[in-house]
Amino acid sequence: MLIVRQRSVAWAVELLSVGENRARCVAAGFVPILAGMLREKDYFIRENLALCFKHLAEGKISVASQNKTLRKNAFEALEALAQMSHLVRFELVKEGTVLKFLLMVINDETDQWIRQTGLEVLSKCISGGNYNVQALEELLAVNSVPTAIRFIQSPWRNLQESACRFLCLLCITIDIQGKKDFVMIKGIPIILKLLDLTDEQLCLFDIAVNTHFLLPQHHIFEKLLLLNVAEYPVARKELFQDGLVALREIIKTSTSPLMKKRAKQGLQQLHFDHLPHQFPYDKMDKIYLRGTPKPTRSLQDSYPPTQSPSPPSKSPSYSTKPSTSSSPVSILKRPTSPGKRQ
């Protein structure tokens, strides 16, 4: 009932306003329940939920607690909130210190599940919105690339996928800082190692067009990681020889159309001689900025050189006199009188 949910959320506000109760509620898994109520349409419930999350965001003690269960529930709550609302992601990025703190906690963490959940929170903060540039700058300033590479080499597959996704987002920057960091710490051999299809593990991968394919999810992120890193010319030179062989092998042996498409894009990327965002668009912009008019196609350009556009055909005129031919059309056609419209 609506009145029960309203009273429950109101009591939750009073309970979470006390610091000791707040820690106990997070340890008991109270926050994911509140996160599941964000879809409520009632204004009173939404207003009190906002107060609950305001109290929960007053300190960082939950994710840094010595209690493993408390840390696990806190990270799971952060992931659920960051996935549901862009406002939560904005609040995490706005201060400029929260993401650094979370990365420090993940580095010191020993539990694989908490590491994976923490990486998912960071990935959601840098994956979209007008605040992702600030999030990338904050994370790249604290050596987040070495952390991601260390977790990619973990034997735990879920952590490996989360780390690969996180590293792919770190290397997508136009100023190539993430790509430079990746090359500096010798990350190219890791890409080449992950391109091997002999250790595939199939899992359900949800494509953006709501079509489900049975694909090795971690290899998809590896193709995207290769594409992002290969935009840096130095990385492209190191990937060229062995990367071409691995990508051609994927095109020959893979049964996934999406993986073949990514591999073909990787082949094209490795053959570039420049940064894709610098040429030829910058030269074309300079030409147009000097006042040179952009080329336009005339009507004659749409025809072959040896042909000229034929004049429009005239519409057939019908005579008002009855035809003397014996064709079926002339027999069915009725003669019209001069006073009536045809």
C-alpha positions in Angstrom: 0.0 0.0 0.0 1.1 3.5 -0.7 0.6 4.8 2.9 2.8 2.0 4.2 5.6 2.8 1.8 5.3 6.5 2.7 5.6 5.9 6.4 8.5 3.4 6.0 10.6 5.9 4.0 9.8 8.7 6.6 11.1 6.4 9.4 14.1 5.6 7.3 15.0 9.3 7.2 14.9 9.5 11.0 17.0 6.3 11.3 19.7 7.4 8.9 20.1 10.8 10.4 22.2 9.2 13.2 25.7 8.2 12.4 25.7 4.9 14.3 22.4 3.8 12.8 23.7 4.7 9.3 26.7 2.3 9.5 24.4 -0.5 10.8 21.9 0.0 8.0 24.6 -0.1 5.3 26.0 -3.3 6.8 22.6 -4.9 6.8 22.1 -4.2 3.1 19.6 -1.4 3.7 20.8 0.9 0.9 20.1 -1.4 -2.1 16.4 -1.6 -0.9 16.2 2.2 -1.0 17.9 2.2 -4.4 15.2 -0.1 -5.7 12.5 2.4 -4.7 13.9 5.2 -6.9 11.3 4.2 -9.5 8.4 5.3 -7.2 6.2 8.0 -8.7 4.9 9.4 -5.5 6.4 12.8 -4.7 6.4 12.2 -0.9 8.4 9.0 -1.3 10.9 10.5 -3.7 11.5 13.5 -1.5 12.2 11.3 1.5 14.4 9.0 -0.5 16.5 12.1 -1.4 16.9 12.9 2.3 18.0 9.3 2.9 20.7 9.4 0.3 21.8 12.8 1.6 22.4 11.3 5.0 24.2 8.3 3.4 26.5 10.6 1.5 27.7 12.5 4.5 30.7 10.3 5.1 33.1 7.9 3.4 33.4 5.5 6.3 31.3 2.8 4.6 33.5 1.9 1.7 36.6 2.2 3.9 35.3 0.2 6.8 37.2 -2.7 8.3 34.0 -4.8 8.0 34.0 -6.7 4.7 30.2 -7.0 4.6 29.9 -3.3 5.2 32.3 -2.5 2.3 30.6 -4.9 0.0 27.1 -3.4 0.6 28.4 0.1 0.3 30.0 -0.5 -3.1 26.9 -2.4 -4.3 24.7 0.5 -3.3 27.0 3.0 -5.1 26.9 0.9 -8.2 23.1 0.7 -8.1 22.7 4.4 -7.6 25.3 5.4 -10.3 23.5 3.2 -12.8 20.0 4.6 -12.1 20.7 8.3 -11.9 23.1 10.7 -13.6 22.7 13.0 -10.7 24.5 10.5 -8.4 27.3 10.2 -10.9 27.6 14.0 -11.0 27.8 14.2 -7.2 30.6 11.6 -7.2 32.6 13.6 -9.7 31.8 17.1 -8.6 34.1 17.3 -5.5 37.1 16.1 -7.4 38.3 13.8 -4.6 35.7 11.0 -4.3 36.9 9.0 -7.4 40.5 9.2 -6.1 39.4 7.9 -2.8 37.4 5.0 -4.3 40.4 4.0 -6.4 42.7 4.1 -3.4 40.2 1.8 -1.5 40.1 -0.6 -4.6 43.9 -0.8 -4.7 44.0 -1.9 -1.1 41.1 -4.3 -1.3 41.7 -8.0 -1.3 38.1 -9.2 -2.1 37.7 -9.8 -5.9 33.9 -9.0 -5.8 34.4 -5.7 -4.1 37.2 -4.8 -6.6 34.9 -5.6 -9.5 32.0 -3.5 -8.1 34.3 -0.6 -7.4 35.6 -0.6 -11.0 32.1 -0.7 -12.2 31.3 2.4 -10.2 34.3 4.2 -11.7 33.4 3.1 -15.2 29.9 4.5 -14.9 31.2 7.8 -13.7 33.5 8.2 -16.8 31.2 6.6 -19.4 28.9 9.5 -20.2 27.5 13.0 -19.3 29.2 16.4 -19.5 31.2 15.5 -16.4 33.2 12.6 -17.8 36.1 14.8 -18.8 36.6 15.9 -15.2 36.3 12.3 -14.1 38.9 11.1 -16.6 41.3 13.9 -15.6 40.9 13.0 -11.9 41.5 9.3 -12.4 44.4 9.7 -14.9 46.2 12.0 -12.4 46.4 9.2 -9.8 47.8 6.4 -12.0 44.6 4.5 -12.6 45.9 2.8 -15.8 48.4 0.6 -13.9 45.6 -0.4 -11.5 43.4 -1.5 -14.4 46.2 -3.4 -16.1 47.0 -5.2 -12.8 43.4 -6.3 -12.5 43.2 -7.4 -16.2 45.8 -10.1 -15.4 43.7 -11.5 -12.6 42.6 -15.1 -13.0 39.0 -14.1 -11.9 37.1 -13.6 -15.2 34.5 -11.1 -13.9 37.2 -8.8 -12.5 39.1 -9.1 -15.8 36.1 -8.0 -17.8 35.4 -5.0 -15.5 39.1 -4.0 -15.6 39.1 -4.2 -19.4 36.0 -2.1 -19.7 37.5 0.5 -17.3 40.8 0.6 -19.1 39.0 1.0 -22.5 37.2 4.1 -21.1 40.5 5.5 -19.8 42.1 5.2 -23.2 39.3 6.9 -25.1 40.5 10.5 -24.4 41.3 12.7 -27.3 44.4 14.2 -25.7 45.8 10.6 -25.7 47.0 10.8 -22.1 45.5 7.5 -21.2 47.0 5.9 -24.4 50.5 7.3 -23.4 50.2 5.9 -19.9 49.2 2.5 -21.3 52.3 2.4 -23.6 54.6 3.7 -20.9 53.9 0.8 -18.5 54.3 -1.8 -21.3 50.6 -2.6 -21.8 50.8 -3.6 -25.5 51.8 -7.2 -24.8 48.7 -7.6 -22.7 46.5 -6.7 -25.6 48.2 -9.1 -27.9 47.9 -11.9 -25.2 44.1 -11.2 -24.8 43.5 -11.4 -28.6 44.1 -15.1 -28.5 40.8 -16.9 -29.1 41.9 -20.3 -27.6 40.6 -19.5 -24.1 37.2 -18.2 -25.1 34.5 -18.3 -22.4 31.0 -17.8 -23.9 28.6 -15.5 -22.1 25.4 -13.6 -22.9 26.3 -10.2 -24.2 23.6 -7.6 -24.7 24.1 -5.5 -27.8 22.9 -1.9 -27.8 20.1 -2.7 -30.3 18.4 -5.0 -27.8 19.5 -8.1 -29.7 21.1 -10.9 -27.8 24.1 -12.8 -29.2 26.1 -15.6 -27.6 29.5 -13.9 -27.5 32.7 -13.9 -25.5 32.1 -10.6 -23.7 35.7 -9.9 -22.7 37.0 -10.1 -26.2 34.5 -7.4 -27.3 36.1 -5.0 -24.9 39.6 -6.1 -26.0 38.7 -5.1 -29.6 37.5 -1.7 -28.4 40.7 -1.4 -26.2 42.8 -2.1 -29.2 41.0 0.5 -31.3 41.4 3.2 -28.7 45.0 2.5 -28.0 45.9 2.2 -31.7 45.0 5.9 -32.2 48.3 6.7 -30.6 51.0 6.4 -33.3 53.6 4.9 -31.0 51.2 2.2 -29.8 50.2 1.5 -33.4 53.8 0.8 -34.4 54.2 -1.7 -31.5 50.9 -3.4 -32.4 51.4 -3.5 -36.1 53.2 -6.8 -36.8 51.7 -9.1 -34.2 48.3 -7.3 -34.1 47.7 -7.8 -37.8 48.3 -11.5 -37.5 45.9 -11.8 -34.5 43.2 -9.8 -36.1 43.3 -11.7 -39.4 43.1 -14.9 -37.4 39.9 -13.6 -35.7 38.4 -12.7 -39.0 39.0 -16.2 -40.4 38.0 -18.3 -37.3 35.5 -16.3 -35.4 31.8 -17.1 -35.8 30.6 -13.8 -34.4 29.8 -11.0 -37.0 30.4 -8.4 -34.3 33.8 -9.6 -33.5 34.7 -9.8 -37.2 33.5 -6.2 -37.6 35.7 -5.0 -34.7 38.7 -7.0 -36.1 38.3 -5.3 -39.5 38.1 -1.9 -37.8 41.3 -2.8 -35.9 43.0 -3.7 -39.2 42.0 -0.3 -40.6 43.2 1.5 -37.5 46.6 -0.1 -37.6 47.2 1.1 -41.2 46.6 4.7 -40.3 49.5 7.1 -40.5 48.0 9.9 -38.4 45.7 10.5 -35.5 42.1 10.0 -36.8 40.9 13.2 -35.1 43.5 15.4 -36.6 43.6 14.6 -40.4 42.1 15.4 -42.8 39.4 17.4 -41.0 41.8 20.1 -39.6 43.2 20.8 -43.1 39.7 21.0 -44.6 38.6 23.4 -41.8 41.6 25.6 -42.5 40.8 25.8 -46.2 37.1 26.7 -45.5 38.1 29.2 -42.8 40.2 31.2 -45.4 37.0 31.8 -47.3 37.2 29.2 -50.0 33.7 28.1 -50.8 32.9 24.5 -50.3 32.4 22.5 -53.5 28.9 22.0 -54.5 27.5 19.6 -57.1 25.6 21.0 -60.1 22.7 19.3 -61.9 25.1 18.3 -64.7 27.3 16.4 -62.3 24.6 13.9 -61.6 24.7 12.7 -65.2 27.5 10.8 -67.1 29.8 13.0 -69.2 28.6 11.5 -72.5 25.0 12.0 -71.8 22.9 15.1 -71.3 19.7 15.4 -69.3 16.7 14.5 -71.4 13.9 17.0 -71.5 10.8 16.1 -69.5 8.3 14.0 -71.3 5.0 15.7 -72.2 1.9 14.3 -70.6 -0.3 12.5 -73.1 -3.2 14.4 -74.4 -6.5 12.7 -74.8 -8.9 13.7 -77.6 -12.5 14.3 -76.9 -13.5 12.6 -80.2 -14.2 9.0 -80.1 -11.5 6.8 -81.5 -12.2 4.6 -84.5 -9.7 2.0 -83.5 -10.9 -1.4 -82.3 -8.6 -1.7 -79.3 -10.1 -2.6 -76.0 -9.0 0.7 -74.5 -10.8 2.8 -77.1 -14.0 0.6 -76.8 -14.1 1.2 -73.0 -13.5 4.9 -73.3 -16.6 7.0 -73.2 -16.9 10.1 -75.4 -17.4 13.3 -73.4 -19.7 16.1 -74.3 -18.2 19.7 -74.6 -20.3 21.0 -71.6 -19.0 18.5 -69.1 -15.6 18.3 -67.4 -13.4 15.3 -68.3 
